[in-house]
Amino acid sequence: MFCPSFYPHRETRTVAVSQRRRVSTTVPEPPVTTGRIHAVLDRVLDLAHADDARALLAGGRAGKIVLRVPEGSAFTEARERIDMIKHHLGPIEVGRIGLGAMGMSTAYSASERDDDESIRTIHRALDLGVTLLDTAEIYGPYVNEELVGRAIADRRDEVVLATKYGLVSHAGGGPGHVDSSPDNVRTAVEGSLRRLGTDHIDLLYQHRVDPRTPIEDTVGAAAELVKQGKVRYLGLSEAWLDTVRRAHAVHPIAAVQSEYSLWTRDQEAEMLPLLRELGVGLVAYSPLGRGFLTGVIRSYDDLADDDFRKTNPRFSRENFDRNLALADEVGVLAGEIGATPAQVALAWLLAQGDDIVPIPGTKKVSRLEENLAADTVELTPQHVQRLTNLAPPAGDHHEQSQMATIER
Ligand SMILES: NC(=O)c1ccc[n+]([C@@H]2O[C@H](COP(=O)([O-])OP(=O)(O)OC[C@H]3O[C@@H](n4cnc5c(N)ncnc54)[C@H](OP(=O)(O)O)[C@@H]3O)[C@@H](O)[C@H]2O)c1
């Protein structure tokens, strides 16, 4: 049995293994070769993720393995970190699949909450190359930011941390009230920083456009926070063309976050061309169609009574069966290429451009691993076309009152 206490003096060396993809390399001293890593892994079989690290090497995937190297030459611990292909949101480079944290605290069913498993999921995501983590003050409200803050406390520098303001009015309206007044932006960010346990937010989105506050005032206030170092980059969520242009004229917008998936395609005709003209990235939320495209949910009655998808028109009794045909088509293609439907749904999004970053949500390690493996699924142009041609779903993508908050 390997005994770390034999080695009182340790230091951490980062070893990059790059056989297929480009990764930055910190050459350790003394040099650690791939052969030596194999030898090390043979000795750390008892450690979590050693198998993944070996698969990483055997499969020729690029990645980083962080080795704790004792003085001398023996190794006591190995933790793998697999690098993912990178996509760009304006100036921000991120692993091309992110992680949405919303469902860990709220939506879709409160009865399924499991904070310990959620934190393991976030940690595993970081191990597997995710950098973009997505939360918002309205998720919970507040508790989702607290959960994310706890999870990243020791790993803050590995994360591109994104949160959102504007769906909680701190002037008395409370959660669910659209408010992007400059005062509310400032108050919201102070709260988010506190709950996330950080001194800066990497990507700060307006969650919904506030019809009562000119976007110039909102973005002006957020830009002040950038100047103060509390925020690095700005984003918008579910904003439409004119708002995006006006906001971008006040301060560069790095990303727009909107629903985008095989069954929600309204970003394609006008928004994507505009974002590309401006150099703004698109973060695709609900990329799995809120779970529907994975084929796991087979009937309206599969949903718990408190699952808010029961109010979503696409999940209604009336539309459910019609929409199953779409999920089944995704499943057929997945079967043909030896992937899962979730992976196919994500791979289709990844194929739309390196300025698009899906943020699938899950609170389970196993599903996270499944989803992130979409990074290695390569669809042919024929597959992409087949998926692009799928018939549109029945029903709006939000219920009526939510649709009213989405700018179009
Ligand atoms: N800007 C906005 O207005 C907005 C709106 C909605 C969402 N978002 C963001 O986008 C993120 C993702 O969206 P989302 O959670 O609504 O939808 P999603 O990612 O399309 O789907 C999430 C649902 O799919 C399930 N799931 C995940 N992976 C699965 C797999 N491999 N097989 C079967 N089921 C799977 C999850 O359940 P389990 O958790 O049980 O695995 C959850 O019920 C959110 O977390 C949030 O950060 C933003």
The ligand as an ORCA input file, in Angstrom:
! r2SCAN-3c Opt
* xyz 0 1
  N     -30.723     32.442    -18.596
  C     -31.830     31.835    -18.320
  O     -32.898     32.426    -18.303
  C     -31.813     30.357    -18.011
  C     -32.994     29.602    -18.018
  C     -32.916     28.239    -17.752
  C     -31.687     27.650    -17.480
  N     -30.548     28.414    -17.469
  C     -29.235     27.829    -17.200
  O     -29.030     26.734    -18.088
  C     -28.700     25.566    -17.348
  C     -29.181     24.317    -18.054
  O     -30.534     24.410    -18.378
  P     -31.656     23.463    -17.764
  O     -31.196     22.831    -16.518
  O     -32.894     24.279    -17.751
  O     -31.926     22.393    -18.912
  P     -31.092     21.201    -19.592
  O     -29.672     21.349    -19.321
  O     -31.576     21.171    -20.979
  O     -31.697     19.919    -18.856
  C     -31.561     19.682    -17.493
  C     -32.443     18.518    -17.124
  O     -31.986     17.346    -17.800
  C     -31.628     16.330    -16.869
  N     -30.406     15.716    -17.411
  C     -29.173     16.265    -17.519
  N     -28.317     15.411    -18.119
  C     -29.030     14.300    -18.399
  C     -28.704     13.067    -19.013
  N     -27.487     12.820    -19.485
  N     -29.698     12.129    -19.134
  C     -30.945     12.372    -18.678
  N     -31.304     13.526    -18.099
  C     -30.355     14.484    -17.961
  C     -31.432     17.048    -15.549
  O     -31.771     16.224    -14.462
  P     -30.719     15.883    -13.278
  O     -30.277     17.180    -12.697
  O     -31.544     15.071    -12.355
  O     -29.631     15.124    -13.944
  C     -32.439     18.204    -15.662
  O     -33.731     17.752    -15.304
  C     -29.327     25.809    -15.971
  O     -28.704     25.036    -14.970
  C     -29.105     27.285    -15.778
  O     -27.807     27.515    -15.279
  C     -30.600     29.755    -17.737
*
